[in-house]
C-alpha cells in the first residue's frame, strides 16, 4: 500500500511541474509580444525589403544554334566481291593505295569461259552463213518463208548466247566502280574465290558525308545548303560543311529528321566511322530578349519570372524559346527595360518589397 501511495505522489508532483512550466512559458511569450509587437509601435520584419539581384532587359542579336552528335561517312563506299566463283589469277592493286575508276583490281581464271566463247562464235558464224544462203534461196523462191524464219531464229539465238558468255567473261574481271582508296585485301593469288568472299573495301573520302539527326521541332528552321561546323575527337580543329540532303519524312520511333552534309577532306583527316560534334545554325533573331535561365520559374501552367515595379515584386507569365547554356530566349511576356529578378525566387511573393542590385549585362 505504501508503494502505491508513493507512486501516486510522484505522479501528482510531475503533473504539477508540467502545469507550472507551461504557465511560466506562456507568460514569457506574452511579455515578449507586448514589448516588441506592432501594437507598441515597433516595426516588424514584414515591413523589411528583400535584397535580390536583377538585370534590366536589353535587346540583343541571337543566333539559334543546336549541337548534336553525328557520324562521318565515306562519300562512296563498297565492299568488293566477285559475281562468279573461280581461282584468283591476278591482283592488281596495292593495299591502302588510291585507284581510279575503271582500274582492274582482280582477275579470275576465265579459260573455260574463253573456250565457250570461241565455240559460240564459231556456231554463230556458221549460222550466219546458213541464214545468208537461206535468204538468197527465199528470194529465188527455192524455199518457203517458214524455212528461212527457222534459220534466222537460230542465228539470233546464237547471237544471244555469245552476248551471255561475254557477260560471264566480264564478271571474271573486277574493276573499281569509282575512284577512291582501297583497303586491306583478304585474298591471295591462287585462292578459290566465291561470291561470298570479301576482297577488300573501296572508299571515296574526299569529300566525306556527315550524317546526323535533329528533333522534329527544328524542321521548319532547316534549309538545304545551310552551313554546319563540327569537331572530331583528338583534334581541336573546326571543320565546315554544307547540307545537301534532307530525309523527306520524320522517323516515327525517334521523332527526328535525318540529314546529310558534305565536307571537304583534302588531307584525309576525317576518317569514316568517326563521331562528329555538329553545330547547326538554325536562325538569327534581331532585338531578341534573353534572360538568365535561373530567373525562370516553372509553374503548372507554364513559366513565370519576377520583375520589380515600383519597388515591389510582380509575377509575370512568359513564353520561352531556345535555351542556351546560360540564357533562354523569351518570346512574349517581357519588354525592353523591365527589371527581371534573378535571385530570391523561393522567398519572393507577389507585392513583396524588394531592393534590387542591378547586374551589368
GIZIGI-V383221 format. One record per helix or strand of 2 or more residues. SS is the DSSP state (a for helix, b for strand). FROM is the first residue (numbers start at 0). LEN is the number of residues. Records with the same first field share a line. If there is no record, write none. Layout:
SS = FROM-LEN, FROM-LEN
//
This chain:
a = 1-35, 37-3, 44-3, 110-30, 144-26, 215-6, 292-3
b = 49-7, 58-22, 85-6, 97-2, 103-5, 172-3, 179-3, 191-2, 199-16, 226-5, 238-8, 255-8, 274-18, 296-3, 301-8, 311-12, 326-6, 338-3, 352-6
//
